[in-house]
Amino acid sequence: MATINEIQDEIIEEFADFDDWMDKYQLLIDLGGEQEPLPEQYKTESNLIDGCQSRVWLQADYEAPPQPSPGREKVVLFRAESDALIVKGIVALLIRVLSGHTPQEILDADLYFIDEIGLREHLSPTRSNGLLAMVKQMRAYALAFSVNN
Protein backbone atom coordinates (compact mmCIF):
# COMPACT_ATOMS: atom_id res chain seq x y z
CA MET A 1 0.00 0.00 0.00
CA ALA A 2 1.22 3.48 -0.84
CA THR A 3 2.17 5.85 1.96
CA ILE A 4 0.14 8.96 2.71
CA ASN A 5 2.84 11.12 1.11
CA GLU A 6 3.02 8.95 -2.03
CA ILE A 7 -0.74 9.33 -2.46
CA GLN A 8 -0.50 13.09 -1.93
CA ASP A 9 2.23 13.29 -4.58
CA GLU A 10 0.00 11.38 -7.05
CA ILE A 11 -2.82 13.85 -6.45
CA ILE A 12 -0.48 16.84 -6.92
CA GLU A 13 0.61 15.34 -10.25
CA GLU A 14 -2.98 14.78 -11.39
CA PHE A 15 -3.90 18.39 -10.62
CA ALA A 16 -0.69 19.71 -12.25
CA ASP A 17 -2.07 18.56 -15.61
CA PHE A 18 -4.61 21.40 -15.44
CA ASP A 19 -3.79 25.11 -15.54
CA ASP A 20 -7.33 26.40 -15.39
CA TRP A 21 -9.22 26.23 -12.11
CA MET A 22 -12.46 25.42 -13.92
CA ASP A 23 -10.77 22.19 -15.09
CA LYS A 24 -9.59 21.47 -11.55
CA TYR A 25 -13.13 21.97 -10.23
CA GLN A 26 -14.34 19.56 -12.92
CA LEU A 27 -11.74 17.02 -11.76
CA LEU A 28 -13.03 17.41 -8.20
CA ILE A 29 -16.62 16.89 -9.37
CA ASP A 30 -15.55 13.80 -11.35
CA LEU A 31 -13.72 12.38 -8.32
CA GLY A 32 -16.80 12.92 -6.18
CA GLY A 33 -18.96 11.22 -8.82
CA GLU A 34 -16.71 8.14 -8.82
CA GLN A 35 -17.03 7.71 -5.08
CA GLU A 36 -19.23 4.91 -3.83
CA PRO A 37 -22.42 6.24 -2.24
CA LEU A 38 -22.54 6.04 1.52
CA PRO A 39 -25.06 3.44 2.71
CA GLU A 40 -28.19 5.06 4.15
CA GLN A 41 -27.60 3.63 7.64
CA TYR A 42 -24.53 5.89 7.97
CA LYS A 43 -26.33 9.10 7.01
CA THR A 44 -27.03 9.92 10.62
CA GLU A 45 -26.94 13.08 12.66
CA SER A 46 -23.87 11.80 14.55
CA ASN A 47 -21.95 11.32 11.27
CA LEU A 48 -22.67 14.85 10.02
CA ILE A 49 -19.61 17.09 10.15
CA ASP A 50 -20.07 20.36 12.01
CA GLY A 51 -18.68 23.41 10.26
CA CYS A 52 -19.54 22.42 6.70
CA GLN A 53 -21.94 24.61 4.74
CA SER A 54 -23.21 21.60 2.81
CA ARG A 55 -24.11 18.33 4.44
CA VAL A 56 -21.19 15.91 4.77
CA TRP A 57 -21.49 12.53 6.45
CA LEU A 58 -18.31 10.77 7.49
CA GLN A 59 -18.20 7.14 8.62
CA ALA A 60 -15.00 5.74 10.12
CA ASP A 61 -14.36 2.08 10.87
CA TYR A 62 -11.34 0.57 12.58
CA GLU A 63 -10.55 -2.86 11.22
CA ALA A 64 -8.02 -5.23 9.74
CA PRO A 65 -6.44 -3.86 6.54
CA PRO A 66 -8.07 -4.91 3.23
CA GLN A 67 -4.92 -6.90 2.32
CA PRO A 68 -3.85 -8.33 5.66
CA SER A 69 -0.16 -8.94 6.05
CA PRO A 70 1.67 -10.33 9.06
CA GLY A 71 2.28 -7.70 11.70
CA ARG A 72 0.10 -5.11 9.92
CA GLU A 73 -1.92 -3.09 12.37
CA LYS A 74 -5.61 -2.33 12.11
CA VAL A 75 -6.41 0.66 9.91
CA VAL A 76 -9.04 3.38 9.75
CA LEU A 77 -11.36 3.06 6.77
CA PHE A 78 -13.30 6.19 5.89
CA ARG A 79 -16.45 6.50 3.80
CA ALA A 80 -18.31 9.71 3.19
CA GLU A 81 -21.03 11.41 1.23
CA SER A 82 -21.98 15.02 0.56
CA ASP A 83 -24.94 16.69 -1.06
CA ALA A 84 -22.61 19.17 -2.84
CA LEU A 85 -20.61 18.03 -5.89
CA ILE A 86 -17.34 19.89 -5.23
CA VAL A 87 -17.41 19.02 -1.53
CA LYS A 88 -17.97 15.37 -2.47
CA GLY A 89 -14.78 15.61 -4.57
CA ILE A 90 -12.83 17.20 -1.72
CA VAL A 91 -13.88 14.51 0.73
CA ALA A 92 -13.05 11.86 -1.92
CA LEU A 93 -9.48 13.25 -2.00
CA LEU A 94 -9.20 13.18 1.79
CA ILE A 95 -10.44 9.59 1.87
CA ARG A 96 -7.99 8.59 -0.84
CA VAL A 97 -5.12 10.07 1.20
CA LEU A 98 -6.09 8.96 4.72
CA SER A 99 -8.28 5.85 4.48
CA GLY A 100 -6.51 2.54 4.98
CA HIS A 101 -3.81 3.92 7.26
CA THR A 102 -3.20 3.43 10.95
CA PRO A 103 -4.44 6.03 13.44
CA GLN A 104 -0.85 7.11 14.12
CA GLU A 105 -0.09 7.58 10.40
CA ILE A 106 -3.19 9.75 10.08
CA LEU A 107 -2.30 11.80 13.15
CA ASP A 108 1.28 12.30 11.93
CA ALA A 109 0.30 13.20 8.35
CA ASP A 110 1.13 16.63 6.98
CA LEU A 111 -1.59 17.19 4.40
CA TYR A 112 0.54 19.35 2.12
CA PHE A 113 -1.40 18.43 -1.03
CA ILE A 114 -4.21 20.81 -0.01
CA ASP A 115 -1.95 23.85 -0.48
CA GLU A 116 0.13 22.31 -3.30
CA ILE A 117 -2.88 21.89 -5.60
CA GLY A 118 -4.16 25.35 -4.61
CA LEU A 119 -7.29 24.00 -3.00
CA ARG A 120 -7.27 26.26 0.04
CA GLU A 121 -6.78 29.46 -1.96
CA HIS A 122 -9.45 28.58 -4.55
CA LEU A 123 -12.22 27.61 -2.17
CA SER A 124 -14.70 30.07 -0.76
CA PRO A 125 -14.12 30.82 2.95
CA THR A 126 -17.08 28.63 3.93
CA ARG A 127 -15.82 25.68 1.83
CA SER A 128 -12.31 26.20 3.21
CA ASN A 129 -13.73 26.02 6.74
CA GLY A 130 -15.60 22.87 5.72
CA LEU A 131 -12.37 21.33 4.43
CA LEU A 132 -10.67 22.05 7.76
CA ALA A 133 -13.68 20.60 9.61
CA MET A 134 -13.43 17.38 7.55
CA VAL A 135 -9.69 17.03 8.27
CA LYS A 136 -10.29 17.76 11.96
CA GLN A 137 -13.04 15.12 12.15
CA MET A 138 -10.88 12.49 10.41
CA ARG A 139 -8.03 13.20 12.83
CA ALA A 140 -10.50 13.04 15.76
CA TYR A 141 -11.57 9.54 14.69
CA ALA A 142 -7.92 8.49 14.34
CA LEU A 143 -7.17 9.84 17.81
CA ALA A 144 -10.17 8.06 19.32
CA PHE A 145 -9.16 4.75 17.69
CA SER A 146 -5.54 5.14 18.84
CA VAL A 147 -6.61 5.76 22.44
CA ASN A 148 -9.10 2.86 22.49
CA ASN A 149 -6.73 0.48 20.76
N, C-alpha and C positions, 0 to 999 in steps of 0.2 A: 504494500500500500504506500502511496506517495505521502510525503510529509506535508504538514500544513504549508510550509514555505514553498515547496515544489508546486502545490496546487495554486497558491497565490501567484507564482511566477507564470504558470499556464494562463491564468485569467488575465494577467497584465499583457501577455503576448496577444491573446485573443482581442482585447480591446485596442491594442496598438495598431491593429489592421484598419481601424476606422479613425479618420481625422475629424469628421463632423459629429457633433453631439447628437444630432437627430438619428444617425446610424447607431450610435452607442445606446440610445434609448430603445431603438428597435431591437437591438441585441438583448437588452434587459427584458423586454416584453417577450421575445422569443424564448429566452431561458425560463421565464416564469410559466410560459405556455407548455413547456416540455415537462414541467414538474408534475409528479403524480399528485392527484387531488388528495387532500387530507380526509380520511374517513370521518363521517359525520359524528361518530362518538367522541372525537377529539375536539370538535368545535364547541367547546364549553367556555363558560365565563372565566374559569380558572386558567385556561390556556390563552386567553386574550392578552396581548401585550399592552401594558399601560404606556402612554406617551406616543402612540402612533395615531396619526390623523385617520388613516383607514384602518379597517379591522384586520388584524394579523393574529392568527392562532399558531402557537408553537407547542409541539409535543416533543418531549424528550424521554428517551428510554435508555436504560443502562443495562447492557447485556453483552454476551459473548460476541466477539467480532464476527462479521459475516464469513470470513475465511479464517477459522480458528487455526492457530499455530501454537506449538508448545511454548508455554511461558508468556503468551500474549495476554495482556490484561483485558478486562471488560472495557467496552467503549461506550461513548454516548452517541446514540443515533437520534438525529433530529428530523422531524417532519413538520411542514408548515403549510399554511394557506393564507392568502390575502384576497380581499375583494377588489384590490386595485392592481392593475396590470404591471406597472413599473415596480411597485412595492413587492409584488410576487417575484419579480426578477431579482430584486435585491436580496430577498430572503433566500432565493434559490442559490445565489452566489455564496451567501454565508453558510448555508447547509453544505454546499460542495466543499468549502474550505474546512469547516469544523466537524461535521458529522463523521463518525467512524474513528474518532480519536479518543484517547484517554482523557479523563477530567483534567489531569495535570498538564497535558499537552495543550488543551484548550485554554486553561488559565495562563499558561506561559506564552501563548501566541501573541505576536505583534502583528496586528492585522494591517500591514502596510499597503496591501493592494487597494484599499478604499481610497487612499490619497493618490496612489500611483496611477490609477485609471481615471482620476479626476472626479470620482463620485461625489465626494463631500462638497466640492466647490460648485458642482452642477445641479445639486438638489436644492429644492426650496428649503427654507429654514425648518418648516414643519416636517418635511420628509427626512431631512438631516437628523432632526431630533428622533424621529422614528427609527432610523438606522441605528443610532446610538442606543435606543431602548431595546432593539432586537439583540444587539451585541451584548448589552448588559444582562438581558434575560438568559441568553445562552451561557454566559459565564456564570450566572447565578445557579443554573442547573448543574453545571460542571462542578462548582464549589460544593453544592449540596451532595452530589454523588460522591465527591472525594472525601467528604466528612463522614458520610454514612457507609463508607466502603468497608 
